[in-house]
Amino acid sequence: MTSKQILDAFSETLMQDERILSPRERELLTCLLQNARAVSGSDPQIQSAVTAAIARSVGETVAQRAFALLGGSIVEQILAGSGIPAGIGENMAARVQFSTTLGPQPPTGPQPPTQTPLKTPPAGPQPPTGPQPPTGPQPPTVKKPVGVPPGPQPPTGPQPPTGSRPVGEPQPPSHGLKPLTVARAGELESSQVGVLDAPTLVRAQCVVLDEFLAPQELDELVSYTLQHEAEFETSEVISPSGEPGVTDYSHRRSRVLMDLGKHENVIVERIRGVLPRVLDQLEMEEFPVTQVEAQITASNDGDFFGAHCDDSQELIASRQLTFVYFFHGEPCRFDGGELRLHDVRGTDTCGSYQTVVPRQNQIVFFPCSVLHEITPVKCPSRAFADSRFTLNGWLHR
C-alpha cells in the first residue's frame, strides 16, 4: 500500500467520526469551498492557492481533534486496566473541548489541563473522586424556533422581506465574473472535496451579461418608463391556493407596467439572439418558446420581493427561464434591491446564496426553479424617476 493510499484510508476513517467534523461543519465547509471556487473562476493558480489555504486550516483542525481523541482513548484504556473508578475517566473526558469553527482558534478563557500525573490509589475499593455525571432521565433539550415571520404589513415605509433571509449565512461574492456561471452540485463528486459527501446540495446558477441594449435603446426605454408613470399598478402575486391577482404587502412591494410598447419586441429579439449561449452555460436543454411574459417593474423606497420560485404554482408551471434586465435614471439614486439566488439542500435553503447587484444595462438569466428574492430598496427621495427599474419576464415551454 502506497503512502497516498494509507493517508486516504486514514482520512476516510476520520471523516466517519462526527467528533472530528460535525455534519454542520461539513456543510459550512462545503459552502465555503463552493463559494471560493466560484470566486476564483477558471484561474488554476487562484484555485490552487485557495484550496491549499483551506486544506491547511482543515488539516490542522482535524489533526488537533484526532490527537485529543486518541489521547482520550489511551487514557480510558489505562484507567480501565488500572482499576481506577470509571467516574474519574468520564470526568476527564468531559473536560475535552471541541471548537465549532474551522481552522485553528486563539485561546479564549481557561484552557484544559495538558496532562496531570496519576496517583496510584490505595488497595481496596475507593469511592469515586471529583464530580459525578448525573444519573437518571434527563429533560429533553428544547430548540428555540428561528425566524417566525410577522403578519402582513401595510405599505408605509420600508418593509423587510419576512421569512426569506437566512440567519447567520456566509456572504458570497456579489457579482464578480461576467458572464457568471455558478458551480453545480455534481462537480463536487469529481473535485478535491468529494469526501465531504453533500450530494443533495443544489447550487444556484445564473448567467449575467453586460451592455445588453444599445445606448439609444436604453435611453428610449428610460424615457418611455418615465412617461408612463401613471399607468403603473401595484404588483400582485399568486396565492398558495393558486389564486392569481392577490396583493400581499408582506411578501412583495413594487409597481408594474404591463404595456411595454415597442420595447417588448426589442428585448425579446435580443434575448432570442443570446438564448442558445445562455442555455448552454446553464446546461439547460433547448426548448420551443411558446410564450414570453414581460413587464417593467418599479421598486422604490422599502420595496422588495420575498424568496420565491417563478414556476412554483400550476398556473405558471410552464415557465422555464427567468430574465431580469436592470436600468435606472442617471445618476443612480437608490441602494439595495439586490437579486439573491439561493442554494438549496433538498427543499430547504443551504444558508448560502449568490448576489447580483443591479447595474445599468445589465441582464441576468436563471432557471425559473431557482429560489430567489429581491432585497429592500433604499430610495431617500422616493421620487418615481429615482426608482430601481427592471424589464423582467419569463420564457415558457
C-alpha positions in Angstrom: 0.0 0.0 0.0 1.4 3.4 -1.0 1.7 6.3 1.4 -1.1 8.1 -0.5 -3.4 5.1 -0.1 -2.6 5.0 3.6 -3.4 8.7 4.0 -6.6 8.4 2.0 -7.8 5.5 4.1 -6.9 7.3 7.3 -8.7 10.5 6.1 -11.8 8.4 5.2 -11.8 6.9 8.7 -11.6 10.3 10.4 -14.4 11.7 8.2 -16.7 8.9 9.5 -16.3 10.3 13.1 -18.6 13.2 13.8 -16.4 14.2 16.7 -13.8 15.1 14.1 -16.1 17.1 11.8 -19.7 17.5 12.7 -22.4 17.5 9.9 -22.9 21.2 10.4 -19.2 21.9 9.9 -19.1 19.7 6.8 -22.0 21.7 5.4 -20.3 25.0 6.2 -17.0 23.7 4.6 -18.8 22.6 1.5 -20.4 26.1 1.1 -17.0 27.7 1.7 -15.3 25.6 -0.9 -18.0 26.2 -3.5 -18.1 29.9 -3.0 -14.3 30.0 -3.2 -14.4 28.1 -6.4 -17.0 30.5 -7.9 -14.8 33.5 -7.0 -11.6 32.0 -8.4 -13.3 31.2 -11.7 -11.2 29.3 -14.2 -7.8 30.6 -13.0 -6.0 27.4 -11.8 -3.4 29.3 -9.8 -6.0 31.1 -7.7 -8.0 27.8 -7.3 -4.8 26.0 -6.2 -3.9 28.8 -3.7 -7.4 28.9 -2.2 -7.7 25.1 -1.9 -4.2 24.9 -0.3 -5.1 27.6 2.3 -8.4 25.8 3.2 -6.7 22.4 3.3 -4.1 23.7 5.8 -6.7 25.0 8.1 -8.8 21.9 7.9 -5.8 19.6 8.3 -4.6 21.5 11.5 -8.1 21.3 13.0 -8.6 17.6 12.2 -5.1 16.8 13.5 -5.7 18.6 16.8 -9.1 16.9 17.3 -7.7 13.4 16.3 -4.8 13.8 18.7 -7.2 14.8 21.5 -9.5 11.8 20.8 -6.5 9.4 20.5 -5.1 10.7 23.9 -8.6 10.3 25.5 -8.9 6.7 24.2 -5.4 5.8 25.6 -6.3 7.3 29.0 -9.5 5.4 29.1 -7.7 2.1 28.4 -5.1 2.9 31.1 -7.9 3.7 33.6 -9.8 0.5 32.6 -6.7 -1.6 33.1 -5.6 0.0 36.4 -8.8 -0.4 38.4 -9.4 3.3 38.8 -13.1 4.1 39.2 -14.9 4.9 36.0 -16.1 8.2 37.2 -12.7 9.7 37.1 -12.2 8.8 33.4 -15.6 10.1 32.5 -14.9 13.4 34.2 -11.7 13.8 32.4 -13.3 13.0 29.0 -16.0 15.6 29.7 -13.3 18.3 30.1 -12.1 17.9 26.5 -13.4 20.8 24.5 -14.0 20.9 20.8 -14.1 24.0 18.6 -17.2 24.6 16.4 -15.4 26.7 13.8 -12.9 25.5 11.2 -9.3 26.5 11.4 -7.1 26.9 14.5 -8.6 29.3 17.0 -6.7 31.5 19.6 -7.2 30.5 23.2 -10.2 32.3 24.8 -10.7 31.7 28.5 -9.5 28.8 30.7 -7.6 26.1 28.8 -7.9 22.3 29.5 -5.1 20.8 31.5 -2.3 19.4 29.4 -1.6 16.3 31.5 -1.9 15.5 35.2 0.2 12.7 36.8 -2.0 9.9 38.0 -1.6 8.8 41.6 -1.8 5.1 42.4 -4.9 4.6 44.7 -4.5 2.5 47.9 -5.6 -1.1 47.9 -9.2 -1.8 48.3 -12.3 -0.2 46.9 -12.3 3.6 46.9 -15.2 6.0 46.4 -15.1 7.9 43.1 -13.5 11.3 43.3 -14.4 14.5 41.6 -17.9 15.5 40.2 -20.0 12.6 39.0 -22.2 12.6 35.9 -25.9 13.0 36.5 -27.9 9.8 36.8 -31.5 9.1 35.8 -33.5 10.5 32.9 -32.6 14.0 31.7 -35.1 16.6 30.4 -35.0 17.0 26.6 -33.3 19.9 25.0 -35.8 22.4 23.6 -34.8 24.1 20.4 -35.9 27.7 20.0 -37.7 28.4 16.7 -36.0 30.9 14.5 -37.3 33.4 12.0 -41.1 33.3 12.6 -42.5 35.8 10.1 -44.8 38.6 11.3 -48.1 39.2 9.7 -48.8 41.4 6.7 -47.6 45.0 6.9 -49.2 48.0 5.2 -47.2 49.8 2.6 -46.0 52.6 4.9 -42.2 52.9 4.9 -39.5 50.2 4.3 -40.7 46.6 4.9 -38.1 43.9 5.0 -39.0 40.5 3.5 -40.3 38.1 6.1 -39.0 34.6 6.4 -36.7 34.9 3.4 -33.4 36.0 4.7 -31.3 33.1 6.0 -29.9 33.5 9.5 -26.1 33.6 10.1 -25.3 32.9 6.5 -21.8 33.5 4.9 -21.7 36.3 2.4 -20.9 35.1 -1.1 -19.4 37.2 -4.0 -21.6 40.0 -5.2 -21.4 39.8 -9.0 -17.7 39.2 -10.0 -17.4 37.3 -13.2 -19.3 38.1 -16.4 -20.9 36.0 -17.7 -21.3 34.3 -14.3 -21.9 30.6 -14.2 -22.1 29.2 -10.7 -20.6 25.7 -9.9 -23.1 22.9 -9.8 -23.5 20.2 -7.1 -22.5 17.5 -9.4 -19.0 18.9 -9.7 -18.4 18.1 -6.0 -18.1 14.4 -6.8 -15.1 14.9 -9.0 -13.4 17.6 -7.0 -10.9 17.5 -4.2 -13.8 17.9 -1.7 -15.8 14.9 -2.8 -15.1 13.3 0.5 -17.4 15.8 2.2 -20.3 13.9 0.6 -23.1 16.5 0.0 -24.9 15.1 -3.0 -28.2 16.8 -2.3 -26.8 20.4 -2.3 -28.1 22.3 -5.4 -26.1 25.4 -6.3 -28.0 28.4 -7.8 -26.9 29.0 -11.4 -27.1 32.2 -13.4 -25.6 34.0 -16.4 -25.0 37.7 -16.3 -24.4 39.8 -19.5 -23.4 43.5 -19.6 -24.3 46.3 -22.1 -27.3 44.3 -23.3 -29.0 47.1 -25.2 -27.6 49.8 -27.4 -27.2 53.2 -25.7 -30.1 54.7 -27.8 -32.3 51.7 -27.0 -31.6 52.2 -23.3 -32.3 55.9 -23.4 -35.6 55.3 -25.2 -36.6 52.7 -22.6 -35.9 55.0 -19.7 -37.9 57.9 -21.4 -40.8 55.5 -22.1 -40.9 54.3 -18.5 -41.0 57.8 -17.0 -43.7 59.0 -19.4 -46.0 56.1 -18.3 -45.6 56.5 -14.6 -49.4 56.9 -14.1 -50.1 53.5 -15.7 -48.0 51.6 -13.2 -50.1 49.3 -10.9 -49.5 47.6 -7.6 -47.6 44.3 -8.0 -49.6 41.1 -7.4 -48.7 37.5 -6.5 -50.3 34.1 -6.9 -51.7 32.9 -3.5 -50.6 29.5 -2.1 -54.0 28.1 -3.2 -53.2 29.1 -6.8 -55.5 32.2 -6.9 -53.9 34.9 -9.2 -54.1 38.7 -8.7 -53.5 38.7 -4.9 -51.9 41.8 -3.2 -49.6 40.7 -0.4 -47.5 43.5 1.0 -45.8 41.1 3.5 -44.3 39.2 0.5 -44.0 41.7 -2.3 -44.0 45.5 -2.7 -43.5 47.2 -6.1 -45.4 48.6 -9.1 -45.6 47.1 -12.6 -46.3 48.3 -16.1 -47.7 45.6 -18.4 -47.7 47.6 -21.7 -44.1 47.8 -22.9 -44.8 49.2 -26.3 -42.1 48.6 -28.9 -39.6 47.8 -26.2 -41.0 44.3 -25.6 -40.1 43.3 -29.2 -36.7 44.8 -28.8 -35.8 42.9 -25.6 -37.4 39.6 -26.8 -35.4 39.7 -30.1 -32.2 40.4 -28.2 -32.9 37.6 -25.8 -33.6 35.1 -28.7 -30.2 36.0 -30.1 -28.3 35.0 -27.0 -30.6 32.2 -25.8 -28.5 29.3 -27.2 -25.4 30.6 -25.5 -27.3 31.2 -22.2 -28.9 27.7 -22.2 -25.5 26.1 -22.9 -23.9 27.9 -20.0 -26.7 26.9 -17.7 -26.6 23.4 -19.1 -30.3 23.5 -19.9 -31.8 21.7 -22.8 -33.1 23.9 -25.6 -36.9 24.2 -25.7 -39.5 25.7 -28.0 -40.5 29.1 -26.7 -44.3 29.1 -26.8 -44.9 32.3 -24.8 -43.0 35.3 -23.4 -44.2 37.2 -20.4 -42.6 40.7 -19.9 -43.2 43.7 -17.7 -41.5 46.7 -16.3 -41.1 46.8 -12.5 -40.5 49.9 -10.5 -39.2 49.4 -7.0 -38.9 52.5 -4.7 -38.1 53.1 -1.1 -38.9 50.0 1.0 -40.0 47.8 -1.9 -38.9 44.2 -2.0 -39.9 40.7 -3.1 -39.6 37.8 -0.7 -38.0 34.4 -1.5 -39.9 32.5 -4.2 -39.6 30.4 -7.3 -41.1 31.5 -10.6 -42.7 28.2 -11.5 -44.0 27.0 -8.1 -47.7 27.2 -9.0 -49.6 25.1 -11.5 -50.7 28.3 -13.3 -47.1 29.2 -14.1 -45.5 25.7 -14.2 -44.6 26.1 -18.0 -42.1 28.8 -17.2 -38.6 27.7 -17.9 -36.2 30.7 -17.9 -36.3 34.0 -16.0 -34.7 37.1 -17.2 -34.2 40.4 -15.3 -32.8 43.5 -17.2 -31.7 46.3 -14.9 -31.9 50.0 -15.8 -32.4 53.3 -14.0 -32.0 57.1 -14.4 -28.6 58.7 -14.2 -27.1 59.2 -11.8 -28.3 56.2 -9.8 -30.2 57.4 -6.6 -31.1 54.2 -4.9 -29.3 51.4 -3.0 -30.2 47.8 -2.3 -32.6 45.9 -4.5 -30.1 43.1 -4.9 -31.1 39.9 -6.5 -30.2 36.9 -4.3 -30.2 33.4 -5.8 -30.3 30.8 -3.0 -28.5 27.5 -2.9 -30.8 24.7 -1.6 -30.4 21.3 0.1 -33.5 19.2 -0.6 -36.3 21.6 0.0 -34.5 23.9 2.4 -32.1 26.8 1.9 -28.5 25.9 2.5 -27.6 29.2 4.1 -25.6 30.5 1.1 -26.6 32.4 -2.0 -25.3 34.3 -5.0 -25.8 38.1 -5.1 -26.3 40.1 -8.3 -26.1 43.9 -7.7 -28.2 45.9 -10.1 -26.0 47.5 -12.8 -27.1 49.8 -15.6 -27.8 48.0 -18.9 -27.2 44.5 -17.4 -29.3 41.4 -17.7 -29.3 38.1 -15.7 -30.8 34.8 -16.7 -31.5 31.9 -14.4 -33.9 28.8 -14.3 -37.3 29.6 -13.0 -36.9 26.8 -10.4 -34.2 28.7 -8.6 -35.3 30.2 -5.2 -34.6 33.9 -5.3 -35.5 37.2 -3.7 -35.1 41.0 -4.1 -33.7 42.8 -1.0 -35.3 46.0 0.2 -34.6 49.1 -1.9 -33.5 52.4 -0.3 -34.5 55.5 -2.2 -34.3 58.6 0.0 -36.0 60.9 -2.5 -38.9 58.5 -3.1 -39.3 60.0 -6.5 -40.5 57.7 -9.2 -37.7 58.7 -11.5 -35.1 57.6 -8.9 -36.6 54.0 -8.7 -34.9 50.7 -9.4 -36.3 49.6 -12.7 -36.3 46.2 -14.3 -37.7 44.8 -17.5 -38.2 41.3 -16.4 -40.1 38.3 -17.6 -40.2 34.6 -18.3 -39.9 32.2 -21.3 -42.4 29.4 -21.4 -42.0 26.0 -22.9 
